[in-house]
Amino acid sequence: MLTPQQKAQRQQKVEELCAAAIRALTGEPALHYRGRRLYCGTRPLPVAAPHLRTDPDGDDFGACRAVTDGMALRLQHSDAELHRRLCPAEPVERLIFELLEQLRVETLVPAQMPGMAHNLRHRFEEWSRAFYRSGLTESALGILLYTVAQICWSRLTGQAVLADTEDLIEATRAAIVPVLGAALAGMRRQRNDQAAFAPHALAIARSVGAMIRSANAEQDGAESGERSDAEARHAFSLLLDFDREEGDGIAAATTGDSKVFAASGDGYRVFTTRYDREVQASALVRKALLQEYRERIDRRVAGQGINIARLARMLAAILTVPQRDGWRFGEEEGYVDGRRLAQLISSPAERRLFRIERYRPKANCLVTLLVDCSGSMKEYIEPVTVMVDILVRALELAGVTTEILGFTTGAWNGGRAQREWLARGRPKYPGRLNEVCHMVFKEAGRSWRRARTDIAALLKVDLFREGIDGEAVEWACNRMLGHSADRRILIVISDGCPMDSATTLANDAYYLDNHLKAVVARHELQRDVEILGLGVGLDLSPFYRRRLATDLSRALDNELFFELVRLIGHERASKAAPADLSRGAKGRGSAHPLSLRERAKASRY
């Protein structure tokens, strides 16, 4: 049985594979999954038909792949603006119209992709069986909607209706086909033309809507029948509600849209920066206590049994690149070495008169770890500190520059900033309303050995208050941009959404959430800093495109760090890491399959 962390990792892998497939099918590089929804850039794409909704716990990878194929066809063959103009307002008519447009594009599978056609048929049949098993077909409305879906799918694809329920729908089909016959034939003829197809789809949607209204009128007073139909319609429409929550072992962060943030012309606002501060975290802790914290960390690190040297080799493999480092002389081929031409005269048999360029793997990379120091992180801060300490040591062994930062607020519930806001008469929508406190645990210019005691300040949990993530990410990115590194990677370690009670009360619930998403999206667009989210017991996918959900209630193990390597390596690690990890897990004697020297050598050819 999979653990919650394994379920979250499996879900993430499925989404990455599906995102890669849909990008390949559509040629749109901005498509990706975030919060279990498909996005194009920062815009979520609606799931336009009930059979495209999947259950992460119950459906297999084939279902997810079919949904990917269906969404790819929709993006390729359906004009979203035209569809929006024609879409009826009535819920039932809209439901039917959305379904028919999706079924139309699913008939346009290229002939050279029989696997895609198989995926789509398999998915529709599985959805049909699930609909039947749910008991929704026992109501008048349920059997009508189900029959319409079966008939339209059969007419458009030219395939027989689901054999399992053919007898069930026979009576309803016989009653409605004479009414829908002309439109059904028209849909089949015009399925290659969206504009010509739409009038036939609208005719079917309106006919079904009229049937439902007529049936409701006849059943006026029959309470049980009404309730049954209402339940069927509600359950059917729920399949189109892409905002509903989906269960999983590790919960996904919840978020929404902030009307205040959207309505603000100048974007994110800060009421006052007068009380904000940036401090060295070690200055807030007594030296004796820091030393005690350090000893506690050392004991925990020693007890984890993590192979830091192997971790460093894996990090070096994904973060280093061959760089020219002078010449190698005395070679038998390459560039002629002018200083050795005299040897050719004195010793005509001498052949080592050439030189070639020498390359060494170097990591011109900066990795910053930004730790959420809000109150809810107190529970996890010890394993987080141990993880950060091990990761920094391994990165430095790989030649990577590291930095450790943290963020919290200077006070609970707004502090002096809120009191100033109250004194000014509570102006409306003031923006961020607390004292920001940004902490530096280890600067990029210091080695782990020199900063090891200061890192222990992470255990000073009485500094932890509230979290304003968006500004912290912006602050960390600005610090990183001040370093001349070829690659900058920011890892945000957090267990929840941005939260500051004073700001939320004075604005609205998702004000800070929307700012964090805007900051991350801007840097993803600019590609100046790679931002990764490491969720502590939470899936941070609504905020970070590249993320990893971890379960730190258990002991740290090699597998967690291997997943971190894969997260950091991204494209290169996604190809190389699986083999590396499987070999690395076997024991100390197993070596990395590609040494640094081998990589440098390979890069020359």
Secondary structure, DSSP 8 states (H G I E B T S, - for coil): ---HHHHHHHHHHHHHHHHHHHHHHH--TTEEEETTEEEETTEE----SGGG---TTT--HHHHHHHHHHHHHHHHH--HHHHHHH--SSHHHHHHHHHHHHHHHHT---TT-HHHHHHHHHHHHHHHHHHHHTTGGGSHHHHHHHHHHHHHHHHHHT----GGGHHHHHHHHHHHHHHHHHHHHHHHHTTT-HHHHHHHHHHHHHHHHHHHHHHHHHTTT-HHHHHHHHHHHHHHHHTT-TTS----SS-B------HHHHH-TT-S-BS--TT-EEEEGGGGS-HHHHHHHHHHHHHHHHHHT--HHHHHHHHHHHH-EEEEEEEEEEESSSEE-GGGHHHHHH-TT----EEEEEEEEE--EEEEEEEE-BGGGGGGHHHHHHHHHHHHHHHHHTT-EEEEEEEEESSSTTHHHHHHHHHTT--S---B-S-EEEEEEE-TTS-HHHHHHHHGGGG-GGG-B-B-HHHHHHHHHHHHHTS--SEEEEEEEESS--B-HHHHHHS-TTHHHHHHHHHHHHHHHHTSSEEEEEEESSB-TTT-SEEEEE-TTS---HHHHHHHHHHHHTHHHHHHHHHHHHHHTT-TT---SS-HHHHHHHHT-
